[in-house]
Amino acid sequence: MNNKEATLSIIKPDAVERDLTDEIKNIFIQNNLNIKDSKKIHISKDEAAEFYKVHQSKPFYNDLCAYLSSGPIVVMILEGENAVSLNRKIMGATDPNKAENNTIRKLYGISIDKNSVHGSDSQDNAKKEIDFFFKN
C-alpha cells in the first residue's frame, strides 16, 4: 500500500545560524524522505504571524513570530511514505530535553523555542504550509 505524502519542514534560525542545514537535510534523506524543493529565505514578522496564526491565542505566539523572523530559515517540501508522521518522529518532541535520542531536536535543539525545526502536524496543515511558502 502506497501512502506517499508531502509535508513542510522548516530549519529554524538557530540551526541555520549554526550551519546545520546539510546535517539536518541528510537526516531526512537517510530516513527515506525526499527533499522535493528547498529554499533559504528570511521572512518578516508579519509573514511569521500569518504562518503561525493557528497559535494566535497562545501565550508564546509573539515570541514564536519574533523568533521565526529573526534570521534566515530553510523551507523544504519533504515527500515519502507517511511523510507527516515520519517527519514528526524524526524531529522529536518540541522540548529537546524530552525528545528521544537521535532525533533532530535532541541532537541540535537548544530550547523549547529554539528547537531547530518545524514540521507540519497533519496532511491538511502540510498542504496549507506548503502553499504558504511555495505558491506558484
C-alpha positions, 0 to 999 in steps of 0.5 A: 500500500502506497501512502506517499505524502508531502509535508513542510519542514522548516530549519529554524534560525538557530540551526541555520545560524549554526550551519546545520542545514546539510546535517539536518537535510541528510537526516531526512534523506537517510530516513527515506524522505525526499527533499522535493524543493528547498529554499533559504529565505528570511521572512518578516514578522508579519509573514511569521504571524500569518504562518503561525496564526493557528497559535494566535491565542497562545501565550508564546505566539509573539515570541514564536513570530519574533523568533521565526523572523529573526534570521534566515530559515530553510523551507523544504517540501519533504515527500515519502511514505507517511511523510507527516508522521515520519517527519514528526518522529524524526524531529522529536518532541518540541522540548529537546530535553524530552525528545528521544535520542537521535532525533533532530531536536535532541541532537541540535535543539537548544530550547523549547523555542529554539528547537531547530525545526518545524514540521507540519502536524497533519496532511491538511496543515502540510498542504496549507504550509506548503502553499504558504511558502511555495505558491506558484 
